[in-house]
């Protein structure tokens, strides 16, 4: 079959379309479509973190003949809410095993389309599942988060197969912007629609409809390889394939990576960002006493700035020519993690609500500098390993964090959350110090030399 495909592939034909349908910009269409689908997958899961307030609280009319009174009752216990929040991480971990088995059989196009339809269906059914009880809603959350495991494969596929060598970094930055786009899309919509007469259920229906539409376009336009796309011109294909290495990749040496101190520094440094994204809405609503509308706006606003910083971070890095790559990497790591630690400590110990809010925003805005620091170093050492570890780490933290919060902050008071924030700062500080001490260009060289000295292990 492989020999037949190579012999009669579209690339073997002497004639290719001139690219008139896309003006030699098919790769950018694929990039835009992939970023859109990634953003919608993330937003379908993120929207629950803010709408749990509306889902869990229900106004009950307690009117009597002599008085009028309304009370708010909870549909789920604190333990059930914790499980619902951790369902996204658990579903993503389950998805890792599903993707490992199914991806070689179906390819990224069919796999992601199936996952996209699944998450859109689960999103559309969420309002109904809520009325059926905790078990039904938990299953919907699991199905909704299964596709998160496949997103890293889409990022790897688009950046490696569709990007010209000189544009690969740009493609990666745009794809990573899907995180910020997801917040900008889901949070304001949730903030406004949930407070209107149409109710929070409409938010899920709109998200589901957009996801169905986007993945319909994805299935129609995306191809696993540029050579298989009928819109690709010879000119654009030559640009993409110029100086592209073969498909055969060296196996990842897990033992060598585990013994590299920079690896642990990078993973510990990423812990703070994961905690912030997972429990940001809860902190704003429970501790700072923001309503749903104000919470949505406050979470979306800093991500608009993060979006522009992420897109132009490479230009910012090049604007400092006097510094070596190692110094730039350490500088951005210190800026991102230092501002994160200072912001979280300020949020923990300041008594003025306005000050807490300002530093909460500052903690979010520090993320693009993390991309230019530790994440850039991760790509230098072993990009595919850290992409995998990043998603797995996020899933594990998402599963365990609700239990930690339920133990140390059961009532969501300021004093209880202070201990959690201090613990996060300790972990981030340890990772940053370790990263700064050992992170240099030699780490990459040592790791690559180890490829020939260490027995290869199974690819992650």
DRENGU-936421 format. One record per residue (C-alpha): residue number from 1; x, y, z; residue in three letters. Coordinates in Angstrom, 2 decimals. Each point is the difference from the previous one (the first is absolute). Last residue first. Layout:
! residues N
n=NUM	east=X	north=Y	up=Z	res=Ala
...
***
This chain:
! residues 460
n=460	east=6.34	north=8.99	up=23.84	res=Unk
n=459	east=2.46	north=-1.86	up=-2.17	res=Unk
n=458	east=1.13	north=-3.29	up=1.56	res=Unk
n=457	east=3.52	north=0.07	up=1.30	res=Unk
n=456	east=3.31	north=0.48	up=-1.77	res=Unk
n=455	east=3.10	north=-1.42	up=1.68	res=Unk
n=454	east=2.21	north=2.84	up=1.15	res=Unk
n=453	east=3.37	north=0.96	up=-1.52	res=Unk
n=452	east=-0.97	north=1.12	up=-3.50	res=Unk
n=451	east=-2.90	north=2.15	up=1.16	res=Unk
n=450	east=2.11	north=1.27	up=2.90	res=Unk
n=449	east=1.81	north=2.34	up=-2.35	res=Unk
n=448	east=-3.33	north=1.65	up=-0.71	res=Unk
n=447	east=-0.64	north=0.49	up=3.70	res=Unk
n=446	east=3.44	north=1.43	up=0.61	res=Unk
n=445	east=-0.39	north=2.42	up=-2.89	res=Unk
n=444	east=-3.43	north=1.15	up=1.18	res=Unk
n=443	east=1.26	north=0.49	up=3.53	res=Unk
n=442	east=3.02	north=1.81	up=-1.41	res=Unk
n=441	east=-2.25	north=2.80	up=-1.24	res=Unk
n=440	east=-0.70	north=1.01	up=3.55	res=Unk
n=439	east=-2.52	north=-0.66	up=2.74	res=Unk
n=438	east=1.69	north=-1.46	up=3.10	res=Unk
n=437	east=-0.12	north=2.74	up=2.62	res=Unk
n=436	east=-2.90	north=1.98	up=-1.48	res=Unk
n=435	east=-2.19	north=-3.12	up=-0.30	res=Unk
n=434	east=0.67	north=-1.15	up=3.55	res=Unk
n=433	east=-0.80	north=3.46	up=1.34	res=Unk
n=432	east=-3.18	north=0.14	up=-2.09	res=Unk
n=431	east=-1.18	north=-3.43	up=1.09	res=Unk
n=430	east=0.51	north=0.77	up=3.68	res=Unk
n=429	east=-1.76	north=3.34	up=-0.36	res=Unk
n=428	east=-2.97	north=-1.61	up=-1.78	res=Unk
n=427	east=-0.38	north=-2.65	up=2.71	res=Unk
n=426	east=0.26	north=2.54	up=2.84	res=Unk
n=425	east=-2.40	north=2.39	up=-1.75	res=Unk
n=424	east=-2.61	north=-2.76	up=-0.37	res=Unk
n=423	east=0.25	north=-0.77	up=3.71	res=Unk
n=422	east=-0.45	north=3.68	up=0.84	res=Unk
n=421	east=-3.11	north=0.11	up=-2.19	res=Unk
n=420	east=-1.48	north=-3.04	up=1.74	res=Unk
n=419	east=0.70	north=1.36	up=3.50	res=Unk
n=418	east=-1.54	north=3.36	up=-0.91	res=Unk
n=417	east=-3.11	north=-1.72	up=-1.34	res=Unk
n=416	east=-0.99	north=-1.10	up=3.49	res=Unk
n=415	east=0.47	north=3.46	up=1.48	res=Unk
n=414	east=-1.98	north=1.65	up=-2.79	res=Unk
n=413	east=-2.93	north=-2.34	up=0.50	res=Unk
n=412	east=-1.01	north=-2.62	up=-2.55	res=Unk
n=411	east=-1.96	north=-2.09	up=2.55	res=Unk
n=410	east=1.78	north=-3.29	up=-0.74	res=Unk
n=409	east=3.36	north=1.71	up=-0.57	res=Unk
n=408	east=2.73	north=-2.43	up=1.12	res=Unk
n=407	east=-1.68	north=-3.35	up=-0.60	res=Unk
n=406	east=-2.50	north=0.95	up=-2.73	res=Unk
n=405	east=2.73	north=1.98	up=-1.76	res=Unk
n=404	east=2.38	north=-2.97	up=0.06	res=Unk
n=403	east=-2.73	north=-2.33	up=-1.26	res=Unk
n=402	east=-0.91	north=2.45	up=-2.75	res=Unk
n=401	east=3.70	north=0.16	up=-0.99	res=Unk
n=400	east=0.53	north=-3.72	up=-0.56	res=Unk
n=399	east=-1.82	north=-0.51	up=-3.30	res=Unk
n=398	east=0.91	north=3.36	up=-1.55	res=Unk
n=397	east=3.60	north=-0.48	up=1.16	res=Unk
n=396	east=0.13	north=-3.37	up=-1.77	res=Unk
n=395	east=-1.52	north=1.41	up=-3.19	res=Unk
n=394	east=2.34	north=3.00	up=-0.10	res=Unk
n=393	east=2.97	north=-2.30	up=0.56	res=Unk
n=392	east=-1.14	north=-2.26	up=-2.85	res=Unk
n=391	east=-0.41	north=2.97	up=-2.33	res=Unk
n=390	east=3.39	north=1.46	up=0.86	res=Unk
n=389	east=1.70	north=-3.38	up=-0.03	res=Unk
n=388	east=-1.10	north=-0.66	up=-3.57	res=Unk
n=387	east=1.09	north=3.40	up=-1.26	res=Unk
n=386	east=3.14	north=-0.42	up=2.05	res=Unk
n=385	east=0.92	north=-3.27	up=-1.65	res=Unk
n=384	east=-0.82	north=1.24	up=-3.50	res=Unk
n=383	east=2.24	north=3.06	up=0.37	res=Unk
n=382	east=3.11	north=-1.65	up=1.38	res=Unk
n=381	east=2.78	north=2.22	up=1.38	res=Unk
n=380	east=-0.42	north=3.12	up=-2.14	res=Unk
n=379	east=-3.81	north=-0.15	up=0.20	res=Unk
n=378	east=0.23	north=-0.14	up=3.78	res=Unk
n=377	east=2.28	north=3.03	up=0.02	res=Unk
n=376	east=-2.63	north=1.92	up=-1.95	res=Unk
n=375	east=-2.61	north=-1.16	up=2.51	res=Unk
n=374	east=2.15	north=1.16	up=2.92	res=Unk
n=373	east=0.54	north=3.54	up=-1.34	res=Unk
n=372	east=-1.93	north=1.42	up=-2.95	res=Unk
n=371	east=-3.20	north=-1.88	up=0.93	res=Unk
n=370	east=0.42	north=1.00	up=3.64	res=Unk
n=369	east=0.14	north=3.60	up=-1.22	res=Unk
n=368	east=-3.40	north=-0.54	up=-1.62	res=Unk
n=367	east=-1.41	north=-1.25	up=3.38	res=Unk
n=366	east=0.83	north=3.08	up=2.11	res=Unk
n=365	east=-3.30	north=1.65	up=-0.99	res=Unk
n=364	east=-1.92	north=-2.48	up=2.15	res=Unk
n=363	east=1.93	north=0.82	up=3.18	res=Unk
n=362	east=-0.38	north=3.72	up=-0.69	res=Unk
n=361	east=-3.80	north=-0.39	up=-0.14	res=Unk
n=360	east=-0.01	north=-1.59	up=3.46	res=Unk
n=359	east=2.33	north=2.79	up=1.14	res=Unk
n=358	east=-2.56	north=2.62	up=-0.98	res=Unk
n=357	east=-2.89	north=-1.98	up=1.54	res=Unk
n=356	east=1.73	north=-0.42	up=3.35	res=Unk
n=355	east=0.81	north=3.70	up=0.08	res=Unk
n=354	east=-3.63	north=0.91	up=-0.65	res=Unk
n=353	east=-1.13	north=-2.39	up=2.74	res=Unk
n=352	east=2.24	north=1.72	up=2.62	res=Unk
n=351	east=1.20	north=-2.53	up=2.59	res=Unk
n=350	east=3.22	north=-1.01	up=-1.71	res=Unk
n=349	east=1.48	north=-3.29	up=1.20	res=Unk
n=348	east=-0.97	north=-2.67	up=-2.52	res=Unk
n=347	east=-0.46	north=2.20	up=-3.07	res=Unk
n=346	east=3.36	north=1.60	up=0.71	res=Unk
n=345	east=1.60	north=-3.43	up=0.34	res=Unk
n=344	east=-1.57	north=-1.03	up=-3.31	res=Unk
n=343	east=1.22	north=3.15	up=-1.75	res=Unk
n=342	east=3.55	north=-0.28	up=1.33	res=Unk
n=341	east=0.16	north=-3.66	up=-1.04	res=Unk
n=340	east=-1.38	north=0.69	up=-3.48	res=Unk
n=339	east=2.21	north=3.05	up=-0.53	res=Unk
n=338	east=3.05	north=-2.08	up=0.86	res=Unk
n=337	east=-1.16	north=-2.90	up=-2.17	res=Unk
n=336	east=-0.50	north=2.06	up=-3.13	res=Unk
n=335	east=2.83	north=2.51	up=0.43	res=Unk
n=334	east=2.46	north=-2.60	up=1.29	res=Unk
n=333	east=-0.78	north=-2.37	up=-2.86	res=Unk
n=332	east=0.26	north=2.84	up=-2.53	res=Unk
n=331	east=3.45	north=0.89	up=1.31	res=Unk
n=330	east=1.13	north=-3.64	up=0.10	res=Unk
n=329	east=-0.93	north=-0.51	up=-3.64	res=Unk
n=328	east=1.54	north=3.31	up=-1.01	res=Unk
n=327	east=3.24	north=-0.86	up=1.79	res=Unk
n=326	east=0.21	north=-3.39	up=-1.72	res=Unk
n=325	east=-0.71	north=1.54	up=-3.42	res=Unk
n=324	east=2.81	north=2.54	up=0.55	res=Unk
n=323	east=-0.83	north=3.61	up=0.78	res=Unk
n=322	east=1.04	north=3.05	up=-2.03	res=Unk
n=321	east=-2.64	north=-0.57	up=-2.65	res=Unk
n=320	east=-2.98	north=0.88	up=2.23	res=Unk
n=319	east=-2.58	north=0.86	up=-2.68	res=Unk
n=318	east=0.12	north=-3.63	up=-1.13	res=Unk
n=317	east=-1.79	north=-1.07	up=3.19	res=Unk
n=316	east=-2.72	north=2.62	up=-0.41	res=Unk
n=315	east=-0.49	north=-1.10	up=-3.59	res=Unk
n=314	east=-0.40	north=-3.61	up=1.18	res=Unk
n=313	east=-2.52	north=1.13	up=2.62	res=Unk
n=312	east=-2.18	north=1.63	up=-2.66	res=Unk
n=311	east=-2.76	north=-2.61	up=-0.26	res=Unk
n=310	east=0.19	north=-0.94	up=3.68	res=Unk
n=309	east=-0.13	north=3.64	up=1.12	res=Unk
n=308	east=-3.02	north=0.68	up=-2.22	res=Unk
n=307	east=-1.98	north=-2.92	up=1.41	res=Unk
n=306	east=1.12	north=0.66	up=3.57	res=Unk
n=305	east=-1.47	north=3.51	up=-0.24	res=Unk
n=304	east=-3.36	north=-1.44	up=-1.03	res=Unk
n=303	east=0.46	north=-2.67	up=2.66	res=Unk
n=302	east=0.08	north=2.70	up=2.66	res=Unk
n=301	east=-3.58	north=1.09	up=-0.87	res=Unk
n=300	east=-1.64	north=-3.44	up=-0.17	res=Unk
n=299	east=0.27	north=-1.03	up=3.65	res=Unk
n=298	east=-1.20	north=3.36	up=1.34	res=Unk
n=297	east=-2.91	north=0.09	up=-2.44	res=Unk
n=296	east=-1.17	north=-3.48	up=0.93	res=Unk
n=295	east=0.34	north=0.63	up=3.73	res=Unk
n=294	east=-1.93	north=3.29	up=-0.21	res=Unk
n=293	east=-2.92	north=-1.71	up=-1.72	res=Unk
n=292	east=-0.01	north=-3.01	up=2.33	res=Unk
n=291	east=0.02	north=2.04	up=3.20	res=Unk
n=290	east=3.23	north=0.83	up=1.79	res=Unk
n=289	east=0.30	north=-0.89	up=3.69	res=Unk
n=288	east=3.80	north=0.35	up=0.18	res=Unk
n=287	east=0.30	north=-3.38	up=1.71	res=Unk
n=286	east=-2.74	north=-2.15	up=-1.54	res=Unk
n=285	east=-0.57	north=1.63	up=-3.37	res=Unk
n=284	east=3.51	north=1.13	up=-0.87	res=Unk
n=283	east=1.67	north=-3.07	up=1.50	res=Unk
n=282	east=-2.33	north=-2.42	up=-1.78	res=Unk
n=281	east=0.54	north=1.70	up=-3.36	res=Unk
n=280	east=3.81	north=-0.29	up=0.34	res=Unk
n=279	east=-0.03	north=-3.65	up=1.09	res=Unk
n=278	east=1.19	north=-1.92	up=-3.06	res=Unk
n=277	east=1.80	north=2.77	up=-1.89	res=Unk
n=276	east=1.87	north=1.16	up=3.09	res=Unk
n=275	east=0.99	north=-3.50	up=1.11	res=Unk
n=274	east=1.43	north=-0.81	up=-3.43	res=Unk
n=273	east=1.94	north=3.27	up=-0.16	res=Unk
n=272	east=1.56	north=-0.66	up=3.40	res=Unk
n=271	east=1.13	north=-3.52	up=-0.87	res=Unk
n=270	east=1.93	north=1.00	up=-3.11	res=Unk
n=269	east=3.15	north=0.81	up=1.98	res=Unk
n=268	east=0.01	north=-3.48	up=1.51	res=Unk
n=267	east=0.05	north=-1.56	up=-3.48	res=Unk
n=266	east=2.77	north=2.32	up=-1.22	res=Unk
n=265	east=2.21	north=-0.60	up=3.02	res=Unk
n=264	east=-0.54	north=-3.73	up=-0.19	res=Unk
n=263	east=1.17	north=-0.10	up=-3.60	res=Unk
n=262	east=2.92	north=2.34	up=0.68	res=Unk
n=261	east=1.38	north=-2.55	up=2.45	res=Unk
n=260	east=0.49	north=-2.63	up=-2.77	res=Unk
n=259	east=-0.10	north=-3.51	up=1.51	res=Unk
n=258	east=-3.65	north=-0.46	up=-1.01	res=Unk
n=257	east=0.86	north=1.01	up=-3.56	res=Unk
n=256	east=2.79	north=-2.55	up=-0.32	res=Unk
n=255	east=-2.23	north=-2.78	up=1.28	res=Unk
n=254	east=-2.80	north=0.96	up=-2.35	res=Unk
n=253	east=2.19	north=-0.16	up=-3.08	res=Unk
n=252	east=-2.43	north=1.04	up=-2.70	res=Unk
n=251	east=0.32	north=-2.09	up=-3.13	res=Unk
n=250	east=1.70	north=1.60	up=-3.00	res=Unk
n=249	east=-2.38	north=1.19	up=-2.64	res=Unk
n=248	east=-0.65	north=-1.35	up=-3.48	res=Unk
n=247	east=-2.22	north=2.41	up=-1.91	res=Unk
n=246	east=2.89	north=1.44	up=-1.96	res=Unk
n=245	east=1.39	north=3.45	up=0.56	res=Unk
n=244	east=-1.58	north=3.08	up=-1.64	res=Unk
n=243	east=2.57	north=2.08	up=-1.88	res=Unk
n=242	east=-2.69	north=1.41	up=-2.26	res=Unk
n=241	east=-3.20	north=-2.02	up=0.37	res=Unk
n=240	east=-2.21	north=2.97	up=0.86	res=Unk
n=239	east=1.30	north=2.29	up=-2.73	res=Unk
n=238	east=-0.06	north=-2.80	up=-2.58	res=Unk
n=237	east=-3.64	north=-0.65	up=0.89	res=Unk
n=236	east=-0.86	north=3.67	up=-0.35	res=Unk
n=235	east=1.44	north=0.24	up=-3.51	res=Unk
n=234	east=-1.37	north=-3.36	up=-1.09	res=Unk
n=233	east=-3.47	north=1.16	up=0.96	res=Unk
n=232	east=-2.02	north=-1.46	up=2.84	res=Unk
n=231	east=-3.77	north=0.34	up=-0.40	res=Unk
n=230	east=-0.53	north=-3.73	up=-0.63	res=Unk
n=229	east=1.49	north=-0.92	up=3.37	res=Unk
n=228	east=1.66	north=-3.42	up=0.17	res=Unk
n=227	east=3.55	north=1.29	up=-0.40	res=Unk
n=226	east=-0.55	north=2.38	up=2.91	res=Unk
n=225	east=-0.39	north=-3.03	up=2.29	res=Unk
n=224	east=-2.66	north=-1.02	up=2.52	res=Unk
n=223	east=-2.63	north=2.01	up=-1.85	res=Unk
n=222	east=-2.30	north=2.71	up=1.33	res=Unk
n=221	east=-2.66	north=1.64	up=-2.16	res=Unk
n=220	east=-3.20	north=-2.06	up=0.26	res=Unk
n=219	east=0.66	north=-1.59	up=3.38	res=Unk
n=218	east=1.00	north=3.34	up=1.50	res=Unk
n=217	east=-2.99	north=1.78	up=-1.51	res=Unk
n=216	east=-2.33	north=-2.49	up=1.69	res=Unk
n=215	east=2.17	north=0.38	up=3.07	res=Unk
n=214	east=-0.69	north=3.73	up=0.11	res=Unk
n=213	east=-3.76	north=-0.36	up=-0.53	res=Unk
n=212	east=-0.46	north=-2.61	up=2.74	res=Unk
n=211	east=2.13	north=2.08	up=2.38	res=Unk
n=210	east=-1.97	north=3.18	up=-0.72	res=Unk
n=209	east=-3.28	north=-1.81	up=0.71	res=Unk
n=208	east=1.32	north=-1.54	up=3.22	res=Unk
n=207	east=1.26	north=3.32	up=1.35	res=Unk
n=206	east=-3.30	north=1.70	up=-0.82	res=Unk
n=205	east=-1.98	north=-2.80	up=1.69	res=Unk
n=204	east=2.25	north=0.08	up=3.06	res=Unk
n=203	east=-0.40	north=3.74	up=0.46	res=Unk
n=202	east=-3.75	north=-0.32	up=-0.52	res=Unk
n=201	east=-0.24	north=-2.20	up=3.10	res=Unk
n=200	east=1.28	north=2.90	up=2.12	res=Unk
n=199	east=-3.32	north=1.79	up=-0.32	res=Unk
n=198	east=-1.98	north=1.58	up=-2.85	res=Unk
n=197	east=-1.36	north=2.63	up=2.43	res=Unk
n=196	east=3.43	north=1.57	up=0.42	res=Unk
n=195	east=2.73	north=-0.53	up=2.60	res=Unk
n=194	east=1.35	north=-3.20	up=-1.58	res=Unk
n=193	east=0.19	north=1.72	up=-3.38	res=Unk
n=192	east=2.28	north=2.82	up=1.20	res=Unk
n=191	east=2.75	north=-1.70	up=2.00	res=Unk
n=190	east=-0.06	north=-3.23	up=-1.97	res=Unk
n=189	east=0.55	north=1.88	up=-3.26	res=Unk
n=188	east=2.75	north=2.10	up=1.59	res=Unk
n=187	east=1.76	north=-3.16	up=1.30	res=Unk
n=186	east=-0.33	north=-2.31	up=-3.00	res=Unk
n=185	east=1.55	north=1.91	up=-2.89	res=Unk
n=184	east=2.80	north=1.98	up=1.63	res=Unk
n=183	east=0.90	north=-3.00	up=2.18	res=Unk
n=182	east=0.18	north=-2.32	up=-3.01	res=Unk
n=181	east=1.98	north=2.60	up=-1.97	res=Unk
n=180	east=2.58	north=0.06	up=2.80	res=Unk
n=179	east=0.53	north=-3.76	up=-0.11	res=Unk
n=178	east=-0.15	north=-0.03	up=-3.81	res=Unk
n=177	east=3.03	north=2.29	up=0.04	res=Unk
n=176	east=2.13	north=-3.16	up=0.18	res=Unk
n=175	east=-0.88	north=-0.64	up=-3.65	res=Unk
n=174	east=1.10	north=3.50	up=-1.00	res=Unk
n=173	east=3.28	north=-0.35	up=1.87	res=Unk
n=172	east=0.67	north=-3.40	up=-1.55	res=Unk
n=171	east=-0.67	north=1.27	up=-3.52	res=Unk
n=170	east=2.39	north=2.92	up=0.57	res=Unk
n=169	east=2.73	north=-2.34	up=1.24	res=Unk
n=168	east=-0.46	north=-2.19	up=-3.08	res=Unk
n=167	east=0.19	north=2.91	up=-2.42	res=Unk
n=166	east=3.63	north=-0.33	up=-1.11	res=Unk
n=165	east=-0.33	north=-3.74	up=-0.59	res=Unk
n=164	east=-3.22	north=0.37	up=-2.01	res=Unk
n=163	east=-3.02	north=-1.00	up=2.09	res=Unk
n=162	east=-2.49	north=-2.66	up=-1.10	res=Unk
n=161	east=1.68	north=-3.25	up=1.04	res=Unk
n=160	east=1.83	north=0.82	up=3.25	res=Unk
n=159	east=-2.12	north=2.81	up=1.46	res=Unk
n=158	east=-3.33	north=-1.44	up=-1.17	res=Unk
n=157	east=0.71	north=-3.56	up=1.14	res=Unk
n=156	east=1.54	north=0.95	up=3.36	res=Unk
n=155	east=-2.89	north=2.31	up=0.88	res=Unk
n=154	east=-2.51	north=-2.64	up=-1.10	res=Unk
n=153	east=1.80	north=-2.59	up=2.10	res=Unk
n=152	east=-0.09	north=2.33	up=3.00	res=Unk
n=151	east=-3.74	north=0.40	up=-0.42	res=Unk
n=150	east=-0.69	north=-3.74	up=0.11	res=Unk
n=149	east=0.01	north=-0.33	up=3.79	res=Unk
n=148	east=-2.48	north=2.86	up=0.33	res=Unk
n=147	east=-2.45	north=-2.04	up=-2.09	res=Unk
n=146	east=-1.13	north=-2.05	up=3.05	res=Unk
n=145	east=-1.13	north=3.12	up=1.89	res=Unk
n=144	east=-3.65	north=0.08	up=-1.07	res=Unk
n=143	east=-0.38	north=-3.75	up=0.42	res=Unk
n=142	east=1.11	north=0.25	up=3.62	res=Unk
n=141	east=-2.18	north=3.06	up=0.66	res=Unk
n=140	east=-3.05	north=-1.76	up=-1.42	res=Unk
n=139	east=0.70	north=-3.01	up=2.23	res=Unk
n=138	east=0.19	north=2.31	up=3.05	res=Unk
n=137	east=-3.28	north=1.66	up=-0.99	res=Unk
n=136	east=-1.77	north=-3.36	up=-0.17	res=Unk
n=135	east=1.35	north=-1.09	up=3.37	res=Unk
n=134	east=-0.77	north=3.29	up=1.76	res=Unk
n=133	east=-3.67	north=0.20	up=-0.87	res=Unk
n=132	east=-2.45	north=-0.32	up=-2.87	res=Unk
n=131	east=-0.74	north=3.75	up=-0.09	res=Unk
n=130	east=3.66	north=0.77	up=-0.62	res=Unk
n=129	east=0.12	north=-2.57	up=-2.80	res=Unk
n=128	east=-2.63	north=2.01	up=-1.89	res=Unk
n=127	east=2.03	north=3.22	up=0.26	res=Unk
n=126	east=3.17	north=-1.95	up=-0.97	res=Unk
n=125	east=-1.50	north=-1.59	up=-3.13	res=Unk
n=124	east=1.28	north=2.66	up=-2.42	res=Unk
n=123	east=3.48	north=-0.18	up=1.54	res=Unk
n=122	east=0.06	north=-3.80	up=-0.20	res=Unk
n=121	east=-0.99	north=0.18	up=-3.67	res=Unk
n=120	east=2.67	north=2.62	up=-0.72	res=Unk
n=119	east=2.59	north=-2.11	up=1.84	res=Unk
n=118	east=-0.87	north=-3.08	up=-2.03	res=Unk
n=117	east=-0.13	north=1.85	up=-3.33	res=Unk
n=116	east=3.45	north=1.43	up=0.68	res=Unk
n=115	east=1.36	north=-3.40	up=1.04	res=Unk
n=114	east=-1.22	north=-1.58	up=-3.23	res=Unk
n=113	east=1.48	north=2.87	up=-2.02	res=Unk
n=112	east=3.25	north=-0.20	up=1.95	res=Unk
n=111	east=0.39	north=-3.68	up=-0.77	res=Unk
n=110	east=-0.95	north=0.28	up=-3.66	res=Unk
n=109	east=2.52	north=2.76	up=-0.74	res=Unk
n=108	east=2.74	north=-1.18	up=2.39	res=Unk
n=107	east=0.39	north=-3.44	up=-1.56	res=Unk
n=106	east=-2.45	north=-2.87	up=0.31	res=Unk
n=105	east=2.05	north=-3.09	up=0.85	res=Unk
n=104	east=3.15	north=1.55	up=1.49	res=Unk
n=103	east=-2.22	north=2.41	up=2.00	res=Unk
n=102	east=-2.23	north=-2.70	up=1.52	res=Unk
n=101	east=2.21	north=-1.75	up=2.56	res=Unk
n=100	east=2.05	north=2.92	up=1.34	res=Unk
n=99	east=-3.02	north=2.29	up=-0.30	res=Unk
n=98	east=-2.12	north=-2.21	up=2.25	res=Unk
n=97	east=2.75	north=-0.27	up=2.60	res=Unk
n=96	east=0.48	north=3.79	up=0.13	res=Unk
n=95	east=-3.77	north=0.49	up=-0.03	res=Unk
n=94	east=-0.25	north=-1.70	up=3.37	res=Unk
n=93	east=2.42	north=2.61	up=1.35	res=Unk
n=92	east=-2.05	north=2.79	up=-1.60	res=Unk
n=91	east=-3.19	north=-1.36	up=1.51	res=Unk
n=90	east=1.60	north=-0.02	up=3.45	res=Unk
n=89	east=1.20	north=3.57	up=-0.41	res=Unk
n=88	east=-3.40	north=1.22	up=-1.13	res=Unk
n=87	east=-1.75	north=-2.04	up=2.70	res=Unk
n=86	east=1.95	north=1.80	up=2.74	res=Unk
n=85	east=-2.50	north=2.87	up=0.06	res=Unk
n=84	east=-2.95	north=-2.39	up=0.16	res=Unk
n=83	east=1.70	north=-1.98	up=2.77	res=Unk
n=82	east=0.53	north=3.15	up=2.05	res=Unk
n=81	east=-3.60	north=1.06	up=-0.56	res=Unk
n=80	east=-1.10	north=-3.42	up=1.28	res=Unk
n=79	east=2.08	north=0.40	up=3.15	res=Unk
n=78	east=-1.46	north=3.46	up=0.64	res=Unk
n=77	east=-3.52	north=-1.40	up=-0.31	res=Unk
n=76	east=-2.12	north=0.51	up=-3.10	res=Unk
n=75	east=-3.33	north=1.71	up=-0.78	res=Unk
n=74	east=0.55	north=2.76	up=2.52	res=Unk
n=73	east=-2.92	north=2.06	up=1.29	res=Unk
n=72	east=-0.56	north=3.73	up=-0.18	res=Unk
n=71	east=-2.96	north=1.42	up=1.89	res=Unk
n=70	east=-2.75	north=2.35	up=-1.07	res=Unk
n=69	east=-2.49	north=1.72	up=2.28	res=Unk
n=68	east=-3.43	north=1.58	up=-0.26	res=Unk
n=67	east=-2.16	north=0.38	up=3.10	res=Unk
n=66	east=-3.54	north=-0.41	up=1.37	res=Unk
n=65	east=-1.53	north=-2.67	up=-2.24	res=Unk
n=64	east=3.34	north=-1.80	up=-0.13	res=Unk
n=63	east=2.75	north=0.32	up=-2.55	res=Unk
n=62	east=3.00	north=-2.32	up=0.17	res=Unk
n=61	east=0.91	north=0.18	up=-3.70	res=Unk
n=60	east=3.19	north=-1.92	up=-0.68	res=Unk
n=59	east=2.98	north=1.55	up=-1.78	res=Unk
n=58	east=2.46	north=-2.54	up=-1.33	res=Unk
n=57	east=3.74	north=-0.05	up=0.51	res=Unk
n=56	east=2.16	north=-2.82	up=-1.37	res=Unk
n=55	east=-0.47	north=0.66	up=-3.71	res=Unk
n=54	east=0.35	north=3.76	up=0.34	res=Unk
n=53	east=3.25	north=-0.17	up=1.97	res=Unk
n=52	east=1.18	north=-2.95	up=-2.08	res=Unk
n=51	east=-0.26	north=2.41	up=-2.93	res=Unk
n=50	east=3.51	north=1.36	up=0.62	res=Unk
n=49	east=2.00	north=-3.23	up=-0.02	res=Unk
n=48	east=-2.48	north=-1.59	up=-2.42	res=Unk
n=47	east=0.97	north=2.43	up=-2.76	res=Unk
n=46	east=3.56	north=-1.29	up=0.00	res=Unk
n=45	east=-0.86	north=-3.40	up=-1.50	res=Unk
n=44	east=-1.85	north=1.28	up=-3.08	res=Unk
n=43	east=2.55	north=2.84	up=-0.16	res=Unk
n=42	east=2.90	north=-2.43	up=-0.43	res=Unk
n=41	east=-1.61	north=-1.88	up=-2.88	res=Unk
n=40	east=-1.09	north=3.29	up=-1.57	res=Unk
n=39	east=3.49	north=1.48	up=0.14	res=Unk
n=38	east=1.58	north=-3.12	up=-1.50	res=Unk
n=37	east=-2.53	north=0.05	up=-2.84	res=Unk
n=36	east=0.69	north=3.66	up=-0.77	res=Unk
n=35	east=3.76	north=-0.51	up=0.15	res=Unk
n=34	east=-0.28	north=-2.91	up=-2.42	res=Unk
n=33	east=-2.15	north=2.02	up=-2.42	res=Unk
n=32	east=2.37	north=2.97	up=0.05	res=Unk
n=31	east=3.08	north=-2.19	up=-0.51	res=Unk
n=30	east=-1.67	north=-1.99	up=-2.79	res=Unk
n=29	east=-0.98	north=3.23	up=-1.75	res=Unk
n=28	east=3.56	north=1.24	up=0.50	res=Unk
n=27	east=1.41	north=-3.13	up=-1.62	res=Unk
n=26	east=-2.36	north=0.43	up=-2.94	res=Unk
n=25	east=1.44	north=3.44	up=-0.76	res=Unk
n=24	east=1.24	north=-0.56	up=-3.58	res=Unk
n=23	east=-2.80	north=2.25	up=-1.29	res=Unk
n=22	east=-2.61	north=-2.21	up=1.71	res=Unk
n=21	east=-2.18	north=-1.16	up=-2.87	res=Unk
n=20	east=2.51	north=1.05	up=-2.66	res=Unk
n=19	east=2.66	north=-2.34	up=1.38	res=Unk
n=18	east=1.37	north=-0.86	up=-3.42	res=Unk
n=17	east=-1.30	north=-3.52	up=0.26	res=Unk
n=16	east=2.62	north=-2.72	up=-0.34	res=Unk
n=15	east=1.13	north=-1.80	up=-3.14	res=Unk
n=14	east=2.81	north=-2.53	up=-0.29	res=Unk
n=13	east=-1.68	north=-2.38	up=2.38	res=Unk
n=12	east=2.15	north=-1.62	up=2.67	res=Unk
n=11	east=-1.19	north=2.43	up=2.68	res=Unk
n=10	east=-3.57	north=-1.22	up=-0.35	res=Unk
n=9	east=1.13	north=-3.41	up=1.13	res=Unk
n=8	east=-0.05	north=-2.90	up=-2.43	res=Unk
n=7	east=3.36	north=-1.61	up=0.72	res=Unk
n=6	east=0.19	north=1.10	up=3.64	res=Unk
n=5	east=-3.52	north=-1.21	up=0.72	res=Unk
n=4	east=0.61	north=-3.33	up=-1.75	res=Unk
n=3	east=3.20	north=-0.56	up=2.00	res=Unk
n=2	east=-1.85	north=0.80	up=3.22	res=Unk
n=1	east=-2.79	north=-2.43	up=-0.88	res=Unk
***
